[in-house]
Amino acid sequence: MEKNRLSFLGLVKRANALVAGDRMMEGIRNKSVYCVLLTTAASERTQKQIRDKCAFYKIPVIDQIEQTELVEAIGDVFVAVGITQSQMAAKIIQEMR
């Protein structure tokens, strides 16, 4: 991954449109999360849970992101984050694919 692809996540975080952990899973169920970024540091069980839940609710998952790159972009350590703003999620999806 290139640094500039993930640099937009800092803006997403400052816009308060980034969720992680239980809030992310709740957002997936409520369909208030429009995109999920999954790092390679997540355990197999966590990856399967997130992928299955996102597949059920038809939410795109962008995986194979290195955790160090995500930490550099947002300044916090998470294995998965969700984007709760539809336009920002669309921009991330466009840049990452």
C-alpha positions as CSV (number, residue, x, y, z in Angstrom):
1,M,0.0,0.0,0.0
2,E,1.2,3.5,-0.7
3,K,1.2,6.0,2.0
4,N,-0.9,8.5,0.1
5,R,-3.8,6.0,-0.1
6,L,-4.1,5.8,3.6
7,S,-3.3,9.5,4.4
8,F,-7.0,10.3,3.8
9,L,-7.9,8.3,6.9
10,G,-6.4,11.0,9.1
11,L,-9.1,13.4,7.7
12,V,-11.7,10.7,8.2
13,K,-10.7,10.4,11.8
14,R,-10.8,14.2,12.4
15,A,-14.2,14.3,10.8
16,N,-15.3,11.7,13.5
17,A,-16.3,9.3,10.8
18,L,-14.1,6.4,12.0
19,V,-15.2,3.6,14.4
20,A,-13.5,0.5,15.7
21,G,-14.2,-2.4,18.0
22,D,-17.8,-2.9,19.3
23,R,-18.9,0.4,17.8
24,M,-17.8,-0.9,14.4
25,M,-19.7,-4.2,14.8
26,E,-22.8,-2.4,15.9
27,G,-22.4,0.0,13.0
28,I,-22.2,-2.9,10.6
29,R,-25.4,-4.4,12.0
30,N,-27.2,-1.0,11.8
31,K,-25.8,-0.4,8.3
32,S,-24.2,2.9,9.5
33,V,-20.8,1.7,8.4
34,Y,-20.2,2.0,4.7
35,C,-16.7,0.4,4.4
36,V,-14.4,-1.7,6.6
37,L,-10.6,-1.6,6.5
38,L,-9.1,-4.9,7.9
39,T,-5.4,-5.3,8.7
40,T,-3.3,-8.4,8.3
41,A,-2.6,-8.3,12.1
42,A,-6.2,-9.4,12.9
43,S,-6.5,-13.0,14.0
44,E,-8.1,-15.5,11.6
45,R,-11.2,-15.6,13.8
46,T,-11.6,-11.8,13.8
47,Q,-11.0,-11.7,10.1
48,K,-13.7,-14.4,9.5
49,Q,-16.2,-12.6,11.8
50,I,-15.8,-9.3,10.1
51,R,-15.8,-10.7,6.6
52,D,-18.9,-12.8,7.3
53,K,-20.8,-10.0,8.9
54,C,-19.9,-7.5,6.2
55,A,-20.8,-10.1,3.5
56,F,-24.2,-10.6,5.1
57,Y,-24.9,-6.9,5.3
58,K,-23.3,-6.2,1.9
59,I,-20.6,-3.8,3.2
60,P,-17.3,-3.7,1.3
61,V,-14.2,-4.9,3.1
62,I,-10.7,-3.7,2.1
63,D,-8.2,-6.1,3.5
64,Q,-4.5,-6.8,3.2
65,I,-3.6,-3.5,4.9
66,E,-0.5,-3.6,7.1
67,Q,-1.2,-2.5,10.7
68,T,1.8,-0.2,10.8
69,E,0.4,1.7,7.8
70,L,-3.0,2.1,9.5
71,V,-1.3,3.3,12.7
72,E,0.7,5.9,10.7
73,A,-2.5,7.1,9.0
74,I,-4.8,7.4,12.1
75,G,-2.4,7.4,15.1
76,D,-4.2,4.6,16.9
77,V,-3.7,0.8,17.0
78,F,-6.7,-1.1,15.6
79,V,-6.9,-4.3,13.6
80,A,-10.1,-3.1,11.8
81,V,-11.9,0.2,11.4
82,G,-15.2,1.2,9.8
83,I,-16.0,4.4,8.0
84,T,-19.4,5.9,8.8
85,Q,-19.6,8.6,6.2
86,S,-20.7,7.4,2.8
87,Q,-18.8,9.9,0.6
88,M,-15.6,9.3,2.5
89,A,-16.1,5.5,2.3
90,A,-16.6,5.9,-1.5
91,K,-13.3,7.8,-1.8
92,I,-11.4,5.2,0.2
93,I,-12.9,2.4,-1.8
94,Q,-11.9,4.2,-5.1
95,E,-8.4,4.9,-3.9
96,M,-7.7,1.4,-2.5
97,R,-8.9,-0.6,-5.5
